[in-house]
């Protein structure tokens, strides 16, 4: 039996609104994103929570794909080569 990662199903994407730390502007960040630039002041706005699987799931790299996995690791401040 094959199971599919629930985080890879694009039908389950949700959005949250976060305040920009630079200017207070409301910035929409989707559940498949770690951070987004504020359209007003260009400051990075990050979600308060971290992804549920990237830091502990051994399949996260192959599940997300190399480019997205690298971007998530960078956003978390982790060295993806270690």
C-alpha positions in Angstrom: 0.0 0.0 0.0 1.4 3.4 -1.0 0.8 6.5 1.1 1.0 10.0 -0.2 2.5 12.9 1.7 -0.4 15.2 2.7 1.9 18.2 2.3 2.4 17.5 -1.4 -1.3 17.7 -2.2 -1.9 21.1 -3.8 -5.6 20.8 -3.1 -4.9 21.3 0.6 -3.0 24.6 0.4 -4.1 27.1 3.1 -3.2 30.7 3.6 -2.4 32.8 6.6 -1.9 36.5 7.1 1.1 37.7 9.0 2.2 41.2 10.0 5.4 42.5 8.4 8.1 43.2 11.0 9.3 46.2 9.1 6.1 48.1 8.4 3.2 46.2 9.8 1.6 45.5 6.4 -0.5 42.4 6.2 1.2 39.7 4.1 -0.4 36.5 2.9 1.7 33.4 3.1 0.6 30.1 1.8 1.1 26.8 3.7 3.6 25.6 1.1 5.8 28.7 1.7 8.2 29.5 4.6 8.4 33.2 4.0 7.5 36.0 1.6 8.7 39.5 0.9 6.5 42.3 2.0 5.1 44.0 -1.1 5.3 47.4 0.7 8.8 47.6 2.3 10.4 44.4 0.8 11.3 43.0 4.3 11.1 39.2 4.7 8.0 38.1 6.5 8.2 34.5 8.0 5.5 32.3 9.4 5.7 31.8 13.2 5.5 28.0 12.8 7.9 25.7 11.0 7.0 23.0 8.5 5.8 19.9 10.3 7.9 17.4 8.3 11.0 19.0 6.8 13.1 18.8 10.0 12.2 15.2 11.0 10.9 13.3 7.9 13.6 11.3 6.1 11.6 11.4 2.9 11.1 15.2 2.9 13.9 15.9 0.4 12.5 13.5 -2.2 8.9 14.4 -1.4 9.4 18.2 -1.8 11.9 18.0 -4.6 15.5 19.2 -4.4 14.9 22.9 -5.2 12.0 23.4 -2.7 13.9 21.3 0.0 17.0 23.5 -0.4 14.9 26.7 -0.1 13.1 25.5 3.0 16.4 24.5 4.6 17.9 27.9 3.8 14.8 29.7 5.2 15.3 27.7 8.4 18.9 28.7 8.6 20.1 25.2 8.2 23.0 24.1 6.0 21.5 21.6 3.5 24.8 20.0 2.9 25.2 18.8 6.5 
